[in-house]
Amino acid sequence: MIPDILTEAELKMDSAVEYAKEEFAAIRTGRAHPAMFAKLTAEYYGAPTPLQQLASFQVPDARMVLISPYDRSSMNAIEKSIRDSDLGVNPSNDGHVIRVTLPQLTEERRKEYIKLARHKAEEARISIRNHRRWAKDALDKLVKDKEAGEDEVNRAEKQLDQITKTYVDQIDEVLKNKEAELLEV
């Protein structure tokens, strides 16, 4: 019973770290990458559809992304979605592909992105702590229901604290890397 609780908590914490990595990938840096468009959707036949399903993305150089829609009729919707997003870019289309040229990041914009990254990291830490709280409550319930001894549960709680620290450290490391990437000119 105790190993099941710890394993489930660890899986949930791992998924929180993976989610944070995805969120960090969507934060724009000075370089172009397709993950910037991962959270964007466009209206396609009346339904919001992720851009990844509507087009292919190519990165010919560090500050340009070429978007080739699979269906040319979706080109205007894709272009509008990118223009309306918080990426701060103005796409242009030549009838076949959409070109997105990323402007150089200003220092002020970099600081905003760092603040956003720190906020997302804190959300991930909160999620990890919530999973820890759930596991601790489950362990305490085992003692209360006399399904496990207090010594066993105390050892499991120490192990849980170690697991929690490991995942919080992973979030901190990913945040540190993202900040360095954002500050890189």
CYANA upper distance limits for C-alpha pairs under 8 A (distance plus 0.5 A):
  1 MET  CA      5 ILE  CA      6.97
  2 ILE  CA      6 LEU  CA      6.83
  2 ILE  CA    139 LEU  CA      7.54
  2 ILE  CA    153 VAL  CA      8.11
  2 ILE  CA    156 ALA  CA      7.56
  3 PRO  CA      7 THR  CA      6.48
  4 ASP  CA      8 GLU  CA      6.58
  5 ILE  CA      9 ALA  CA      6.66
  5 ILE  CA    135 ALA  CA      6.62
  5 ILE  CA    138 ALA  CA      7.76
  5 ILE  CA    139 LEU  CA      8.11
  6 LEU  CA     10 GLU  CA      6.59
  6 LEU  CA    135 ALA  CA      7.40
  6 LEU  CA    156 ALA  CA      8.15
  6 LEU  CA    160 LEU  CA      7.09
  7 THR  CA     11 LEU  CA      6.68
  8 GLU  CA     12 LYS  CA      6.74
  9 ALA  CA     13 MET  CA      6.62
  9 ALA  CA    131 HIS  CA      6.38
  9 ALA  CA    132 ARG  CA      7.11
  9 ALA  CA    134 TRP  CA      8.41
  9 ALA  CA    135 ALA  CA      6.60
 10 GLU  CA     14 ASP  CA      6.55
 10 GLU  CA    163 ILE  CA      7.35
 10 GLU  CA    164 THR  CA      8.50
 11 LEU  CA     15 SER  CA      6.74
 12 LYS  CA     16 ALA  CA      6.81
 12 LYS  CA    128 ILE  CA      8.22
 12 LYS  CA    131 HIS  CA      7.22
 13 MET  CA     17 VAL  CA      6.92
 13 MET  CA    127 SER  CA      8.09
 13 MET  CA    128 ILE  CA      5.74
 13 MET  CA    131 HIS  CA      7.16
 13 MET  CA    164 THR  CA      8.11
 13 MET  CA    167 TYR  CA      7.12
 14 ASP  CA     18 GLU  CA      6.80
 14 ASP  CA    167 TYR  CA      7.57
 15 SER  CA     19 TYR  CA      6.58
 16 ALA  CA     20 ALA  CA      6.71
 16 ALA  CA    124 ALA  CA      6.42
 16 ALA  CA    127 SER  CA      7.07
 16 ALA  CA    128 ILE  CA      7.09
 17 VAL  CA     21 LYS  CA      6.78
 17 VAL  CA    124 ALA  CA      7.21
 17 VAL  CA    167 TYR  CA      7.54
 17 VAL  CA    170 GLN  CA      7.80
 17 VAL  CA    171 ILE  CA      6.79
 18 GLU  CA     22 GLU  CA      6.86
 19 TYR  CA     23 GLU  CA      6.74
 19 TYR  CA    124 ALA  CA      8.42
 20 ALA  CA     24 PHE  CA      6.62
 20 ALA  CA    120 LYS  CA      7.29
 20 ALA  CA    121 ALA  CA      7.17
 20 ALA  CA    124 ALA  CA      6.55
 20 ALA  CA    171 ILE  CA      7.99
 21 LYS  CA     25 ALA  CA      6.66
 21 LYS  CA    174 VAL  CA      7.69
 22 GLU  CA     26 ALA  CA      7.02
 23 GLU  CA     27 ILE  CA      7.36
 23 GLU  CA    120 LYS  CA      7.72
 24 PHE  CA    117 ALA  CA      6.97
 24 PHE  CA    120 LYS  CA      8.19
 24 PHE  CA    178 LYS  CA      7.60
 25 ALA  CA     35 ALA  CA      6.36
 25 ALA  CA     36 MET  CA      7.09
 26 ALA  CA     35 ALA  CA      6.06
 26 ALA  CA     36 MET  CA      4.84
 26 ALA  CA     37 PHE  CA      7.44
 26 ALA  CA     38 ALA  CA      7.16
 26 ALA  CA     39 LYS  CA      7.73
 27 ILE  CA     36 MET  CA      6.96
 27 ILE  CA    113 TYR  CA      7.36
 27 ILE  CA    117 ALA  CA      7.97
 28 ARG  CA     32 ALA  CA      8.19
 28 ARG  CA     36 MET  CA      6.66
 28 ARG  CA     87 LEU  CA      7.58
 28 ARG  CA    113 TYR  CA      8.07
 29 THR  CA    105 LEU  CA      8.19
 29 THR  CA    110 ARG  CA      8.45
 29 THR  CA    181 GLU  CA      7.36
 29 THR  CA    182 LEU  CA      5.93
 30 GLY  CA     62 ALA  CA      8.35
 30 GLY  CA     63 ARG  CA      7.74
 30 GLY  CA    102 LEU  CA      8.26
 30 GLY  CA    104 GLN  CA      6.96
 30 GLY  CA    105 LEU  CA      6.65
 30 GLY  CA    182 LEU  CA      7.56
 30 GLY  CA    184 GLU  CA      8.41
 30 GLY  CA    185 VAL  CA      7.83
 31 ARG  CA     62 ALA  CA      5.47
 31 ARG  CA     63 ARG  CA      6.05
 31 ARG  CA    102 LEU  CA      8.45
 32 ALA  CA     36 MET  CA      8.19
 32 ALA  CA     59 VAL  CA      7.22
 32 ALA  CA     61 ASP  CA      8.19
 32 ALA  CA     62 ALA  CA      5.93
 32 ALA  CA     63 ARG  CA      5.60
 32 ALA  CA     64 MET  CA      6.51
 32 ALA  CA     65 VAL  CA      6.89
 32 ALA  CA    102 LEU  CA      7.55
 33 HIS  CA     59 VAL  CA      7.11
 33 HIS  CA     65 VAL  CA      7.77
 34 PRO  CA     38 ALA  CA      7.65
 34 PRO  CA     57 PHE  CA      6.54
 34 PRO  CA     58 GLN  CA      7.93
 34 PRO  CA     59 VAL  CA      8.08
 34 PRO  CA     65 VAL  CA      8.02
 37 PHE  CA     51 LEU  CA      7.38
 37 PHE  CA     52 GLN  CA      8.06
 37 PHE  CA     82 ILE  CA      8.47
 38 ALA  CA     50 PRO  CA      7.73
 38 ALA  CA     51 LEU  CA      7.56
 38 ALA  CA     52 GLN  CA      7.13
 39 LYS  CA     50 PRO  CA      7.62
 40 LEU  CA     50 PRO  CA      6.40
 40 LEU  CA     51 LEU  CA      6.55
 40 LEU  CA     81 SER  CA      7.36
 40 LEU  CA     82 ILE  CA      7.84
 40 LEU  CA     85 SER  CA      7.89
 41 THR  CA     48 PRO  CA      6.14
 41 THR  CA     49 THR  CA      5.52
 41 THR  CA     50 PRO  CA      4.68
 41 THR  CA     51 LEU  CA      5.90
 41 THR  CA     78 ILE  CA      8.34
 41 THR  CA     81 SER  CA      7.07
 42 ALA  CA     47 ALA  CA      8.45
 42 ALA  CA     48 PRO  CA      5.80
 42 ALA  CA     49 THR  CA      5.86
 42 ALA  CA     50 PRO  CA      6.92
 42 ALA  CA     51 LEU  CA      6.93
 42 ALA  CA     77 ALA  CA      6.07
 42 ALA  CA     78 ILE  CA      6.03
 42 ALA  CA     80 LYS  CA      8.30
 42 ALA  CA     81 SER  CA      6.00
 43 GLU  CA     47 ALA  CA      5.87
 43 GLU  CA     48 PRO  CA      5.07
 43 GLU  CA     49 THR  CA      6.68
 43 GLU  CA     77 ALA  CA      6.51
 43 GLU  CA     78 ILE  CA      8.42
 44 TYR  CA     48 PRO  CA      6.69
 44 TYR  CA     49 THR  CA      6.66
 44 TYR  CA     74 SER  CA      6.98
 44 TYR  CA     77 ALA  CA      7.76
 49 THR  CA     53 GLN  CA      7.48
 49 THR  CA     54 LEU  CA      7.89
 50 PRO  CA     54 LEU  CA      7.40
 51 LEU  CA     55 ALA  CA      6.67
 51 LEU  CA     78 ILE  CA      7.46
 52 GLN  CA     56 SER  CA      7.28
 52 GLN  CA     57 PHE  CA      8.49
 54 LEU  CA     69 PRO  CA      6.29
 54 LEU  CA     70 TYR  CA      6.44
 54 LEU  CA     71 ASP  CA      7.78
 54 LEU  CA     74 SER  CA      8.02
 55 ALA  CA     67 ILE  CA      6.73
 55 ALA  CA     68 SER  CA      5.75
 55 ALA  CA     69 PRO  CA      4.47
 55 ALA  CA     70 TYR  CA      5.74
 55 ALA  CA     71 ASP  CA      8.40
 56 SER  CA     67 ILE  CA      6.24
 56 SER  CA     68 SER  CA      5.73
 56 SER  CA     69 PRO  CA      6.93
 56 SER  CA     70 TYR  CA      7.90
 57 PHE  CA     65 VAL  CA      7.19
 57 PHE  CA     66 LEU  CA      6.27
 57 PHE  CA     67 ILE  CA      5.24
 57 PHE  CA     68 SER  CA      7.03
 58 GLN  CA     65 VAL  CA      6.19
 58 GLN  CA     66 LEU  CA      5.57
 58 GLN  CA     67 ILE  CA      6.99
 59 VAL  CA     63 ARG  CA      8.50
 59 VAL  CA     64 MET  CA      6.51
 59 VAL  CA     65 VAL  CA      5.17
 59 VAL  CA     66 LEU  CA      6.76
 60 PRO  CA     64 MET  CA      6.94
 60 PRO  CA     65 VAL  CA      7.24
 60 PRO  CA     66 LEU  CA      7.94
 61 ASP  CA     65 VAL  CA      8.17
 63 ARG  CA    101 THR  CA      6.29
 63 ARG  CA    102 LEU  CA      5.59
 63 ARG  CA    103 PRO  CA      7.87
 64 MET  CA     99 ARG  CA      7.50
 64 MET  CA    100 VAL  CA      6.12
 64 MET  CA    101 THR  CA      5.00
 64 MET  CA    102 LEU  CA      6.58
 65 VAL  CA     99 ARG  CA      6.47
 65 VAL  CA    100 VAL  CA      5.65
 65 VAL  CA    101 THR  CA      7.07
 66 LEU  CA     97 VAL  CA      6.96
 66 LEU  CA     98 ILE  CA      6.27
 66 LEU  CA     99 ARG  CA      5.35
 66 LEU  CA    100 VAL  CA      6.93
 67 ILE  CA     97 VAL  CA      6.09
 67 ILE  CA     98 ILE  CA      5.48
 67 ILE  CA     99 ARG  CA      6.92
 67 ILE  CA    100 VAL  CA      8.34
 68 SER  CA     96 HIS  CA      7.38
 68 SER  CA     97 VAL  CA      5.26
 68 SER  CA     98 ILE  CA      7.00
 69 PRO  CA     74 SER  CA      7.39
 69 PRO  CA     75 MET  CA      6.77
 69 PRO  CA     96 HIS  CA      8.35
 69 PRO  CA     97 VAL  CA      7.41
 71 ASP  CA     75 MET  CA      7.92
 72 ARG  CA     95 GLY  CA      8.35
 72 ARG  CA     96 HIS  CA      7.78
 74 SER  CA     78 ILE  CA      6.70
 75 MET  CA     79 GLU  CA      6.62
 75 MET  CA     98 ILE  CA      8.16
 76 ASN  CA     80 LYS  CA      6.55
 77 ALA  CA     81 SER  CA      6.60
 78 ILE  CA     82 ILE  CA      6.81
 79 GLU  CA     83 ARG  CA      6.64
 79 GLU  CA     91 PRO  CA      6.72
 79 GLU  CA     92 SER  CA      8.10
 79 GLU  CA     93 ASN  CA      8.27
 79 GLU  CA     98 ILE  CA      7.71
 80 LYS  CA     84 ASP  CA      6.51
 81 SER  CA     85 SER  CA      6.66
 82 ILE  CA     87 LEU  CA      7.98
 82 ILE  CA     89 VAL  CA      7.91
 82 ILE  CA     90 ASN  CA      8.10
 82 ILE  CA     91 PRO  CA      7.49
 83 ARG  CA     87 LEU  CA      8.46
 83 ARG  CA     88 GLY  CA      8.01
 83 ARG  CA     89 VAL  CA      6.89
 83 ARG  CA     90 ASN  CA      6.14
 83 ARG  CA     91 PRO  CA      7.05
 89 VAL  CA    100 VAL  CA      7.37
 89 VAL  CA    101 THR  CA      7.52
 89 VAL  CA    102 LEU  CA      6.64
 89 VAL  CA    103 PRO  CA      7.79
 90 ASN  CA    100 VAL  CA      7.11
 90 ASN  CA    101 THR  CA      7.93
 91 PRO  CA     98 ILE  CA      6.88
 91 PRO  CA     99 ARG  CA      6.11
 91 PRO  CA    100 VAL  CA      5.10
 91 PRO  CA    101 THR  CA      7.57
 92 SER  CA     98 ILE  CA      6.07
 92 SER  CA     99 ARG  CA      5.76
 92 SER  CA    100 VAL  CA      7.08
 93 ASN  CA     97 VAL  CA      6.30
 93 ASN  CA     98 ILE  CA      4.80
 93 ASN  CA     99 ARG  CA      6.61
 94 ASP  CA     98 ILE  CA      7.23
105 LEU  CA    109 ARG  CA      6.62
105 LEU  CA    110 ARG  CA      6.86
106 THR  CA    110 ARG  CA      6.72
107 GLU  CA    111 LYS  CA      6.78
108 GLU  CA    112 GLU  CA      6.90
109 ARG  CA    113 TYR  CA      6.77
110 ARG  CA    114 ILE  CA      6.69
110 ARG  CA    182 LEU  CA      6.62
110 ARG  CA    183 LEU  CA      7.32
111 LYS  CA    115 LYS  CA      6.66
112 GLU  CA    116 LEU  CA      6.70
113 TYR  CA    117 ALA  CA      6.57
113 TYR  CA    182 LEU  CA      8.01
114 ILE  CA    118 ARG  CA      6.66
114 ILE  CA    178 LYS  CA      8.48
114 ILE  CA    179 GLU  CA      6.47
114 ILE  CA    182 LEU  CA      7.52
115 LYS  CA    119 HIS  CA      6.73
116 LEU  CA    120 LYS  CA      6.76
117 ALA  CA    121 ALA  CA      6.63
117 ALA  CA    175 LEU  CA      7.31
117 ALA  CA    178 LYS  CA      8.01
117 ALA  CA    179 GLU  CA      8.17
118 ARG  CA    122 GLU  CA      6.66
118 ARG  CA    175 LEU  CA      7.42
119 HIS  CA    123 GLU  CA      6.81
120 LYS  CA    124 ALA  CA      6.81
121 ALA  CA    125 ARG  CA      6.76
121 ALA  CA    171 ILE  CA      6.85
121 ALA  CA    172 ASP  CA      7.87
121 ALA  CA    175 LEU  CA      7.06
122 GLU  CA    126 ILE  CA      6.64
123 GLU  CA    127 SER  CA      6.72
124 ALA  CA    128 ILE  CA      6.75
124 ALA  CA    171 ILE  CA      7.81
125 ARG  CA    129 ARG  CA      6.67
125 ARG  CA    168 VAL  CA      6.52
125 ARG  CA    171 ILE  CA      7.72
126 ILE  CA    130 ASN  CA      6.59
127 SER  CA    131 HIS  CA      6.84
128 ILE  CA    132 ARG  CA      6.76
128 ILE  CA    164 THR  CA      7.37
128 ILE  CA    167 TYR  CA      7.96
128 ILE  CA    168 VAL  CA      7.77
129 ARG  CA    133 ARG  CA      6.63
129 ARG  CA    164 THR  CA      7.77
130 ASN  CA    134 TRP  CA      6.73
131 HIS  CA    135 ALA  CA      6.76
132 ARG  CA    136 LYS  CA      6.58
132 ARG  CA    160 LEU  CA      7.56
132 ARG  CA    161 ASP  CA      8.29
132 ARG  CA    164 THR  CA      7.21
133 ARG  CA    137 ASP  CA      6.58
134 TRP  CA    138 ALA  CA      6.76
135 ALA  CA    139 LEU  CA      6.70
135 ALA  CA    160 LEU  CA      8.42
136 LYS  CA    140 ASP  CA      6.61
136 LYS  CA    157 GLU  CA      7.27
136 LYS  CA    160 LEU  CA      8.46
137 ASP  CA    141 LYS  CA      6.62
138 ALA  CA    142 LEU  CA      6.97
139 LEU  CA    143 VAL  CA      7.23
139 LEU  CA    153 VAL  CA      6.69
139 LEU  CA    156 ALA  CA      8.46
139 LEU  CA    157 GLU  CA      8.25
140 ASP  CA    144 LYS  CA      6.72
140 ASP  CA    153 VAL  CA      7.99
141 LYS  CA    145 ASP  CA      6.48
142 LEU  CA    146 LYS  CA      6.47
142 LEU  CA    147 GLU  CA      5.53
142 LEU  CA    148 ALA  CA      6.06
143 VAL  CA    147 GLU  CA      6.57
143 VAL  CA    148 ALA  CA      5.87
143 VAL  CA    149 GLY  CA      6.58
143 VAL  CA    150 GLU  CA      6.64
143 VAL  CA    153 VAL  CA      7.78
148 ALA  CA    152 GLU  CA      7.21
148 ALA  CA    153 VAL  CA      7.43
149 GLY  CA    153 VAL  CA      6.88
150 GLU  CA    154 ASN  CA      6.49
151 ASP  CA    155 ARG  CA      6.76
152 GLU  CA    156 ALA  CA      6.71
153 VAL  CA    157 GLU  CA      6.53
154 ASN  CA    158 LYS  CA      6.83
155 ARG  CA    159 GLN  CA      6.77
156 ALA  CA    160 LEU  CA      6.51
157 GLU  CA    161 ASP  CA      6.64
158 LYS  CA    162 GLN  CA      6.86
159 GLN  CA    163 ILE  CA      6.77
160 LEU  CA    164 THR  CA      6.59
161 ASP  CA    165 LYS  CA      6.62
162 GLN  CA    166 THR  CA      6.72
163 ILE  CA    167 TYR  CA      6.95
164 THR  CA    168 VAL  CA      6.67
165 LYS  CA    169 ASP  CA      6.50
166 THR  CA    170 GLN  CA      6.82
167 TYR  CA    171 ILE  CA      6.90
168 VAL  CA    172 ASP  CA      6.79
169 ASP  CA    173 GLU  CA      6.63
170 GLN  CA    174 VAL  CA      6.73
171 ILE  CA    175 LEU  CA      6.61
172 ASP  CA    176 LYS  CA      6.59
173 GLU  CA    177 ASN  CA      6.75
174 VAL  CA    178 LYS  CA      6.69
175 LEU  CA    179 GLU  CA      6.60
176 LYS  CA    180 ALA  CA      6.73
177 ASN  CA    181 GLU  CA      6.64
178 LYS  CA    182 LEU  CA      6.61
179 GLU  CA    183 LEU  CA      6.64
180 ALA  CA    184 GLU  CA      6.62
